Amino acid sequence: MRSATHDGSASALRAELGHPVIDADGHTVEFLPALLPYFKKAGVADHVEQFYARILDSGAGLWSAMSPEDRAAHRTVRPSWWAVPAKNTRDFATATMPTLLYERMDELGLDFGVIYPSLGLVLPDIADTELRRACCRALNQFHADAFDGLGDRLTPVAVIPMGAPDEAIEELEYAVEHLGIKAALISSFVRRPVEALADRGRDVRFQASWADSYGIDSPYDYDPFWQRCLDLGISPAAHSGAVGWDGHRSVSNYVYNHLGFFARPSETLCRSLFLGGVTRRFPDLRLALLEGGVSFGTRLLNDLIGHFEKRNQEAIQNYNPAHFDRALFESLLDRHGARFREMGGGPDIQELAFGTPSGQAEPDDEFAPCELTDASEIPDLFTKNFFFGCEADDPLIHHAFDPKGLPKGVQLSTLYGSDIGHWDVPDMRDVLHEAWEGVEEGRLDRDQFRAFTFENAVRFYTDTNPRFFEGTRIEAEVDAFRASDQISST
């Protein structure tokens, strides 16, 4: 890690850049003694210890109270531990106290910050509907008060419960229209029970479950929520981890669970919304996928194109059993399959390879919601809607600009996220330098760095809310960029 004391201050680097730096993913660490009264006022925290046990993930939050044998027996996922910069007490206080963060923005080389919660990240995952909604409401009230008067440099996000479209819309409207919050956090998925296997007397997190990412196979139509986001000028951001997902279920090793932690749910959400036709129906919707990097986005875009080319409505006929030439197969079997005939009988080849449930036909166009006529339409439907959050120390940001790895010269939009307040940032003063290493080492040029740390965030927020940066310290720079960007795009 680069040391601010040896390589110049972050403020000096910021001055050398000549453009604002927008932190699209910083974190506050909620000061629980101040937050708890909001939960109590909501009527959900009369018994504090029981309350915290209820809101923490049952597969992780109780880990420290279990024996190693019980953890193994229940596959209780090891959660994060020593997760904040405790030794750097000033940084911890900075993440806890919004006015201190505000005071240090120049020292950190930041002009404007969109601030996400820490404890608040788990609240949308609470299984109990009433508790989930009450907790999200209380946290949003707390953050509106905590960040009051700091809006020229900092803005908190509202935590939106996504259990059903109506609850999501209700909290979004309350946060925007009553609290004045202009950014929103959604979970990448809702964990739903497999009804045929569910034991209704137990917590959903201990049941067989599946991840509903609001597009493919969702029991709800989330289109009204996406429309309400546009109506209210909100570009939502998804920020969910993969605790409990297959491949992230170690009972002993948090690092094992954390690798790929944000990318997997983000990729699931991204392909669910794309294949569900959301980007076709809502071309103006902007969605950020935070802390997962951009590499999965480059792969997914290429995979979508490759799958469409092989499995579009016309190409899929290559695999339609109706076109199977049984006579040809039998003649070839006579010539080359004598050994197989001697080995015994079995199911008919068509029953084995091509059978379908009685009375049902296989779907012949799984891309139908996208309304595609050609693979060349996919990049446009993908790149405009999705923005990819990358942390400062991510060495693969250049994949977003790679002409060899992306089709037809497109680029993906990356968002600079400091992740201040969490364990991967032991010193907040070093974060901007870490991002700048990509330029020093030749992976990014200055224009790409400007897009990463400034321009893409402006587009993300102002595409849905042109007044997002009104009254902020960088209003003039944002207006100048937007004017030039509109000229260059015409």
C-alpha positions as CSV (number, residue, x, y, z in Angstrom):
1,M,0.0,0.0,0.0
2,R,1.2,3.5,-0.8
3,S,1.9,5.7,2.2
4,A,0.5,9.2,2.1
5,T,3.5,10.4,4.2
6,H,6.1,9.3,1.6
7,D,4.4,10.0,-1.7
8,G,2.6,13.2,-1.1
9,S,-0.8,13.9,0.4
10,A,-4.1,12.8,-1.1
11,S,-5.1,16.5,-1.3
12,A,-2.0,17.2,-3.4
13,L,-2.8,14.4,-5.8
14,R,-6.4,15.6,-6.0
15,A,-5.1,19.1,-6.9
16,E,-2.9,17.7,-9.6
17,L,-5.7,15.8,-11.2
18,G,-7.6,18.9,-12.1
19,H,-11.1,17.3,-11.8
20,P,-13.3,16.4,-8.8
21,V,-13.2,13.0,-7.2
22,I,-16.6,11.4,-6.3
23,D,-16.6,8.6,-3.8
24,A,-19.6,6.5,-5.0
25,D,-19.2,3.9,-2.2
26,G,-17.9,5.1,1.2
27,H,-19.2,3.6,4.4
28,T,-20.3,4.9,7.8
29,V,-20.1,2.7,10.8
30,E,-23.3,3.3,12.7
31,F,-22.9,4.7,16.2
32,L,-25.2,2.2,18.0
33,P,-25.9,4.2,21.1
34,A,-27.3,7.0,18.9
35,L,-29.0,4.6,16.5
36,L,-30.7,2.4,19.1
37,P,-33.3,5.0,20.1
38,Y,-34.6,5.0,16.5
39,F,-35.1,1.3,16.7
40,K,-36.8,1.7,20.1
41,K,-39.1,4.4,18.7
42,A,-40.0,2.0,15.9
43,G,-41.1,-0.5,18.6
44,V,-38.7,-3.3,17.6
45,A,-35.9,-3.0,20.2
46,D,-37.4,-3.3,23.7
47,H,-35.0,-6.1,24.5
48,V,-31.7,-4.9,23.0
49,E,-29.7,-8.2,23.0
50,Q,-32.7,-10.1,21.6
51,F,-33.1,-7.4,19.0
52,Y,-29.5,-7.6,17.7
53,A,-29.7,-11.4,17.6
54,R,-32.8,-11.1,15.4
55,I,-31.4,-8.6,12.9
56,L,-28.1,-10.4,12.5
57,D,-28.0,-13.2,10.0
58,S,-28.8,-16.4,12.0
59,G,-26.2,-18.3,10.0
60,A,-23.5,-15.8,10.9
61,G,-24.4,-13.5,13.7
62,L,-24.4,-16.3,16.4
63,W,-21.2,-17.9,15.2
64,S,-19.1,-16.7,18.1
65,A,-21.5,-18.2,20.6
66,M,-21.4,-21.7,19.1
67,S,-18.9,-24.5,19.6
68,P,-16.8,-25.7,16.7
69,E,-18.8,-28.9,16.6
70,D,-22.1,-27.0,16.4
71,R,-20.8,-24.7,13.7
72,A,-19.9,-27.7,11.6
73,A,-23.1,-29.5,12.2
74,H,-25.2,-26.4,11.3
75,R,-22.8,-25.1,8.6
76,T,-22.9,-21.8,10.4
77,V,-21.0,-19.4,8.1
78,R,-18.0,-17.6,9.6
79,P,-18.9,-13.9,9.4
80,S,-16.5,-11.0,9.1
81,W,-14.4,-10.3,12.2
82,W,-12.1,-7.4,13.1
83,A,-13.9,-5.7,10.3
84,V,-13.1,-2.0,11.1
85,P,-9.8,0.0,11.5
86,A,-9.6,-0.3,15.3
87,K,-5.9,0.6,15.5
88,N,-6.4,3.7,13.4
89,T,-8.9,5.1,15.9
90,R,-9.1,8.5,14.1
91,D,-10.3,6.7,10.9
92,F,-12.8,4.7,12.9
93,A,-14.1,7.9,14.4
94,T,-14.2,9.4,10.9
95,A,-16.4,6.5,9.7
96,T,-18.6,6.9,12.7
97,M,-19.1,10.7,12.9
98,P,-20.3,12.3,9.7
99,T,-19.1,15.8,10.7
100,L,-15.5,14.5,11.1
101,L,-15.7,12.8,7.7
102,Y,-16.9,16.1,6.3
103,E,-14.0,17.9,7.9
104,R,-11.5,15.5,6.5
105,M,-12.8,15.3,2.9
106,D,-9.9,17.5,1.5
107,E,-7.4,15.5,3.4
108,L,-8.7,12.3,1.8
109,G,-8.7,13.9,-1.7
110,L,-12.4,13.6,-2.0
111,D,-14.9,16.3,-3.3
112,F,-18.1,14.4,-2.7
113,G,-19.2,11.2,-1.1
114,V,-22.2,8.9,-1.3
115,I,-22.2,7.1,2.0
116,Y,-23.5,3.6,2.6
117,P,-24.3,1.9,5.9
118,S,-22.5,-1.0,7.6
119,L,-25.0,-2.6,10.0
120,G,-27.6,-1.3,7.5
121,L,-26.4,-3.7,4.8
122,V,-28.0,-6.7,6.6
123,L,-31.3,-5.0,7.4
124,P,-33.0,-5.7,4.0
125,D,-32.2,-9.4,4.5
126,I,-34.3,-9.8,7.7
127,A,-36.8,-12.5,7.1
128,D,-39.6,-11.1,9.2
129,T,-41.5,-8.6,7.1
130,E,-42.6,-6.2,9.8
131,L,-39.2,-6.2,11.5
132,R,-37.4,-5.7,8.1
133,R,-39.5,-2.7,7.2
134,A,-39.4,-1.1,10.7
135,C,-35.6,-1.4,10.8
136,C,-35.0,0.1,7.4
137,R,-37.3,3.0,8.2
138,A,-35.5,3.6,11.5
139,L,-32.1,3.5,9.9
140,N,-33.1,5.9,7.2
141,Q,-34.5,8.4,9.7
142,F,-31.2,8.1,11.7
143,H,-29.0,8.8,8.7
144,A,-31.2,11.7,7.5
145,D,-30.6,13.3,10.9
146,A,-26.9,12.3,11.2
147,F,-26.0,13.8,7.8
148,D,-28.3,16.8,8.0
149,G,-26.5,20.0,6.9
150,L,-23.6,18.2,5.2
151,G,-25.3,17.8,1.8
152,D,-22.8,19.9,-0.1
153,R,-20.2,17.2,0.3
154,L,-21.9,14.1,1.7
155,T,-25.2,12.3,1.0
156,P,-26.4,9.1,2.7
157,V,-28.3,6.4,1.0
158,A,-31.7,5.1,2.0
159,V,-32.0,1.4,2.7
160,I,-34.9,0.0,0.7
161,P,-36.4,-3.4,1.7
162,M,-37.2,-5.4,-1.4
163,G,-39.3,-8.3,-0.1
164,A,-42.2,-7.2,-2.3
165,P,-42.6,-4.2,-4.7
166,D,-45.2,-2.5,-2.5
167,E,-42.9,-2.3,0.5
168,A,-40.0,-1.2,-1.7
169,I,-42.1,1.6,-3.2
170,E,-43.4,2.7,0.1
171,E,-40.0,3.1,1.7
172,L,-38.5,4.7,-1.4
173,E,-41.3,7.3,-1.5
174,Y,-40.9,8.0,2.3
175,A,-37.1,8.4,2.0
176,V,-37.2,10.7,-1.0
177,E,-40.4,12.7,-0.3
178,H,-40.2,13.0,3.5
179,L,-36.6,12.6,4.4
180,G,-35.1,14.3,1.3
181,I,-32.6,11.4,0.6
182,K,-31.6,11.2,-3.0
183,A,-29.7,7.9,-3.3
184,A,-30.9,4.4,-2.5
185,L,-29.5,1.0,-1.6
186,I,-31.3,-2.2,-2.6
187,S,-30.3,-5.8,-1.9
188,S,-29.1,-7.8,-4.9
189,F,-31.6,-10.6,-4.1
190,V,-34.3,-11.7,-1.7
191,R,-33.9,-15.1,-0.2
192,R,-37.2,-17.0,-0.6
193,P,-38.1,-20.4,0.8
194,V,-38.7,-23.4,-1.5
195,E,-42.3,-23.8,-0.6
196,A,-42.5,-27.5,-1.2
197,L,-39.7,-28.1,1.3
198,A,-40.3,-25.3,3.7
199,D,-40.8,-26.0,7.4
200,R,-43.1,-23.1,8.2
201,G,-42.2,-23.2,11.9
202,R,-38.6,-22.2,11.3
203,D,-36.7,-19.2,10.1
204,V,-36.4,-19.0,6.3
205,R,-32.6,-18.8,6.5
206,F,-32.6,-22.4,7.9
207,Q,-34.9,-23.7,5.1
208,A,-34.2,-24.7,1.6
209,S,-34.2,-21.4,-0.3
210,W,-33.5,-19.6,-3.5
211,A,-32.3,-16.2,-4.6
212,D,-34.9,-14.0,-6.2
213,S,-33.2,-11.2,-8.1
214,Y,-36.4,-9.5,-9.3
215,G,-36.3,-10.6,-12.9
216,I,-36.2,-14.3,-14.0
217,D,-38.7,-16.4,-12.1
218,S,-39.6,-13.8,-9.5
219,P,-43.1,-14.3,-8.0
220,Y,-43.6,-10.5,-8.1
221,D,-43.6,-8.0,-10.9
222,Y,-41.0,-5.4,-9.9
223,D,-41.6,-3.1,-12.8
224,P,-43.6,-0.7,-10.7
225,F,-40.6,-0.3,-8.4
226,W,-38.2,0.4,-11.3
227,Q,-40.7,2.9,-12.7
228,R,-41.0,4.6,-9.3
229,C,-37.2,4.9,-9.2
230,L,-37.3,6.8,-12.4
231,D,-40.3,9.0,-11.3
232,L,-38.4,10.0,-8.2
233,G,-35.0,10.5,-9.9
234,I,-33.3,7.6,-8.1
235,S,-30.5,5.4,-9.5
236,P,-30.5,2.5,-7.1
237,A,-27.4,0.7,-6.1
238,A,-27.2,-3.0,-5.1
239,H,-24.8,-3.9,-2.3
240,S,-25.3,-7.5,-1.1
241,G,-22.8,-10.2,-0.1
242,A,-22.9,-13.9,-0.7
243,V,-22.9,-15.2,2.8
244,G,-24.6,-18.6,2.8
245,W,-24.3,-19.0,-1.0
246,D,-22.7,-22.3,-2.2
247,G,-19.0,-21.8,-2.3
248,H,-19.2,-19.2,0.5
249,R,-20.2,-21.4,3.4
250,S,-17.0,-22.0,5.3
251,V,-17.6,-22.4,9.0
252,S,-14.0,-21.4,9.8
253,N,-12.4,-19.1,7.2
254,Y,-13.9,-15.7,6.5
255,V,-11.4,-14.9,3.7
256,Y,-12.7,-18.0,1.9
257,N,-16.2,-16.7,2.2
258,H,-15.3,-13.1,1.3
259,L,-13.5,-13.7,-2.0
260,G,-16.0,-13.0,-4.7
261,F,-18.4,-12.0,-2.0
262,F,-20.1,-9.1,-3.8
263,A,-19.5,-10.2,-7.4
264,R,-21.6,-13.3,-7.3
265,P,-24.9,-11.7,-6.2
266,S,-24.3,-8.7,-8.5
267,E,-23.7,-11.0,-11.5
268,T,-26.9,-12.8,-10.6
269,L,-28.9,-9.6,-10.4
270,C,-27.4,-8.3,-13.6
271,R,-28.3,-11.3,-15.7
272,S,-31.7,-11.7,-14.1
273,L,-32.7,-8.1,-15.0
274,F,-31.2,-8.4,-18.5
275,L,-32.8,-11.7,-19.4
276,G,-36.0,-10.6,-17.7
277,G,-36.2,-7.7,-20.2
278,V,-35.9,-4.9,-17.6
279,T,-33.2,-3.0,-19.5
280,R,-35.4,-3.2,-22.6
281,R,-38.5,-1.9,-20.8
282,F,-36.6,0.7,-18.8
283,P,-33.7,2.0,-20.9
284,D,-33.3,5.0,-18.6
285,L,-32.9,3.0,-15.5
286,R,-29.4,3.1,-14.0
287,L,-28.3,0.5,-11.5
288,A,-25.0,0.3,-9.7
289,L,-23.5,-3.1,-8.7
290,L,-21.1,-2.2,-5.9
291,E,-17.8,-3.7,-4.7
292,G,-17.8,-6.6,-7.1
293,G,-15.5,-5.0,-9.6
294,V,-16.0,-4.9,-13.4
295,S,-14.4,-8.2,-14.5
296,F,-17.6,-10.2,-14.1
297,G,-19.4,-7.6,-16.2
298,T,-17.0,-8.0,-19.1
299,R,-17.4,-11.8,-19.0
300,L,-21.2,-11.6,-18.6
301,L,-21.6,-9.3,-21.6
302,N,-19.6,-11.6,-23.8
303,D,-21.4,-14.6,-22.5
304,L,-24.8,-13.1,-23.2
305,I,-23.8,-12.4,-26.8
306,G,-22.3,-15.9,-27.2
307,H,-25.4,-17.6,-25.8
308,F,-27.8,-15.5,-27.9
309,E,-25.8,-16.4,-31.1
310,K,-26.2,-20.1,-30.3
311,R,-29.6,-20.2,-28.6
312,N,-31.7,-17.4,-30.3
313,Q,-35.1,-18.4,-31.6
314,E,-33.7,-19.4,-35.0
315,A,-30.4,-21.0,-33.9
316,I,-32.2,-23.1,-31.2
317,Q,-33.7,-25.1,-34.0
318,N,-30.4,-26.9,-34.3
319,Y,-31.2,-28.7,-31.1
320,N,-34.9,-29.2,-31.6
321,P,-35.7,-33.0,-31.3
322,A,-38.3,-32.6,-34.1
323,H,-35.4,-32.3,-36.5
324,F,-33.6,-35.5,-35.3
325,D,-33.1,-37.8,-38.2
326,R,-33.9,-41.2,-36.7
327,A,-33.3,-43.1,-39.9
328,L,-29.8,-41.7,-40.3
329,F,-29.0,-42.4,-36.7
330,E,-30.2,-46.0,-37.0
331,S,-28.1,-46.6,-40.1
332,L,-25.0,-45.2,-38.4
333,L,-25.8,-47.3,-35.3
334,D,-25.9,-50.4,-37.6
335,R,-22.5,-49.6,-38.9
336,H,-20.8,-48.4,-35.8
337,G,-22.9,-49.4,-32.8
338,A,-22.8,-53.2,-32.8
339,R,-20.8,-53.2,-29.6
340,F,-23.4,-51.0,-27.9
341,R,-26.2,-53.3,-29.1
342,E,-24.3,-56.2,-27.5
343,M,-24.0,-54.3,-24.2
344,G,-27.7,-54.4,-23.7
345,G,-30.9,-52.4,-24.2
346,G,-31.8,-49.1,-22.6
347,P,-34.1,-46.1,-23.2
348,D,-34.8,-45.0,-26.7
349,I,-32.3,-42.2,-27.7
350,Q,-35.1,-39.7,-28.1
351,E,-36.5,-40.5,-24.7
352,L,-33.0,-40.3,-23.2
353,A,-31.8,-37.1,-24.8
354,F,-34.8,-35.3,-26.0
355,G,-37.7,-36.2,-23.8
356,T,-40.0,-33.5,-22.5
357,P,-42.6,-33.7,-19.7
358,S,-45.9,-35.1,-20.9
359,G,-48.0,-32.5,-22.7
360,Q,-45.4,-29.8,-22.4
361,A,-43.2,-28.1,-25.0
362,E,-39.8,-26.7,-24.2
363,P,-39.5,-22.9,-24.6
364,D,-37.9,-21.9,-27.8
365,D,-36.8,-18.3,-27.0
366,E,-35.4,-17.6,-23.6
367,F,-34.4,-14.1,-24.8
368,A,-38.0,-13.1,-25.7
369,P,-38.3,-10.5,-22.9
370,C,-35.2,-8.7,-24.3
371,E,-37.0,-8.3,-27.7
372,L,-33.7,-8.9,-29.5
373,T,-33.4,-9.3,-33.3
374,D,-29.6,-9.4,-33.5
375,A,-26.7,-9.9,-31.1
376,S,-25.4,-6.5,-32.0
377,E,-28.2,-5.0,-29.8
378,I,-27.0,-6.6,-26.6
379,P,-24.1,-4.2,-25.8
380,D,-26.4,-1.2,-25.9
381,L,-29.0,-2.8,-23.7
382,F,-26.3,-3.8,-21.2
383,T,-23.8,-0.9,-21.0
384,K,-26.2,2.0,-20.5
385,N,-28.1,0.5,-17.5
386,F,-25.4,-1.1,-15.4
387,F,-22.6,0.6,-13.5
388,F,-19.9,-1.4,-11.8
389,G,-18.4,-0.4,-8.4
390,C,-14.7,-0.9,-8.1
391,E,-12.6,-0.4,-5.0
392,A,-9.5,1.7,-5.2
393,D,-7.1,-1.3,-4.9
394,D,-8.8,-3.3,-7.7
395,P,-6.1,-4.0,-10.3
396,L,-8.6,-5.1,-13.0
397,I,-10.4,-1.8,-13.5
398,H,-8.8,-1.6,-17.0
399,H,-11.1,-4.4,-18.1
400,A,-13.8,-1.9,-18.5
401,F,-11.9,-0.1,-21.2
402,D,-10.4,-3.1,-22.9
403,P,-11.1,-3.0,-26.7
404,K,-9.8,-6.6,-27.1
405,G,-12.1,-8.0,-24.4
406,L,-15.3,-6.0,-25.1
407,P,-17.4,-6.3,-28.2
408,K,-17.8,-3.5,-30.8
409,G,-15.6,-1.0,-29.0
410,V,-18.0,-0.5,-26.0
411,Q,-16.8,0.4,-22.6
412,L,-18.3,-0.5,-19.2
413,S,-18.9,2.2,-16.6
414,T,-16.9,1.9,-13.4
415,L,-17.6,3.8,-10.2
416,Y,-14.9,4.7,-7.7
417,G,-15.6,3.3,-4.3
418,S,-13.3,4.0,-1.4
419,D,-14.9,1.6,1.1
420,I,-13.7,3.8,3.9
421,G,-14.8,2.5,7.3
422,H,-14.1,-1.1,6.5
423,W,-11.2,-3.5,7.1
424,D,-9.7,-3.2,3.6
425,V,-8.9,0.5,4.2
426,P,-6.4,0.6,7.1
427,D,-5.6,4.3,6.3
428,M,-8.1,6.5,4.6
429,R,-5.4,8.9,3.4
430,D,-4.0,6.2,1.1
431,V,-7.1,5.3,-0.9
432,L,-6.8,7.8,-3.7
433,H,-3.2,6.9,-4.2
434,E,-4.1,3.2,-4.5
435,A,-6.5,4.1,-7.3
436,W,-3.9,6.3,-9.0
437,E,-1.4,3.3,-9.1
438,G,-3.4,2.1,-12.1
439,V,-2.2,5.1,-14.0
440,E,1.3,5.0,-12.7
441,E,1.6,1.3,-13.7
442,G,0.1,1.9,-17.2
443,R,-3.2,0.0,-16.7
444,L,-5.2,3.2,-17.0
445,D,-4.7,6.5,-18.8
446,R,-5.6,9.8,-17.3
447,D,-8.9,10.0,-19.3
448,Q,-9.9,6.6,-18.0
449,F,-9.0,7.5,-14.5
450,R,-11.2,10.7,-14.8
451,A,-14.1,8.6,-16.1
452,F,-13.6,6.2,-13.2
453,T,-13.4,8.8,-10.4
454,F,-15.7,11.5,-11.7
455,E,-17.5,11.3,-15.0
456,N,-19.3,7.9,-14.6
457,A,-20.7,8.9,-11.2
458,V,-22.0,12.1,-12.7
459,R,-23.8,10.2,-15.4
460,F,-25.1,7.5,-13.0
461,Y,-26.8,10.1,-10.8
462,T,-27.8,12.8,-13.2
463,D,-29.2,10.5,-15.9
464,T,-32.1,10.0,-13.6
465,N,-31.9,13.2,-11.6
466,P,-30.2,16.2,-13.4
467,R,-30.3,18.2,-10.1
468,F,-28.5,15.5,-8.0
469,F,-25.4,17.7,-7.5
470,E,-27.3,21.0,-7.2
471,G,-26.0,22.9,-4.2
472,T,-22.9,20.7,-3.8
473,R,-19.3,21.9,-3.9
474,I,-18.9,20.4,-7.4
475,E,-22.0,21.7,-9.0
476,A,-20.1,24.0,-11.4
477,E,-17.8,21.2,-12.5
478,V,-20.7,18.8,-12.9
479,D,-22.6,21.3,-15.1
480,A,-19.6,21.9,-17.2
481,F,-19.0,18.2,-17.8
482,R,-22.6,17.5,-18.6
483,A,-22.7,20.3,-21.1
484,S,-19.6,19.0,-22.9
485,D,-20.8,15.4,-22.7
486,Q,-24.1,16.4,-24.3
487,I,-22.2,18.1,-27.1
488,S,-19.9,15.2,-27.7
489,S,-22.7,12.7,-27.8
490,T,-24.7,14.6,-30.5
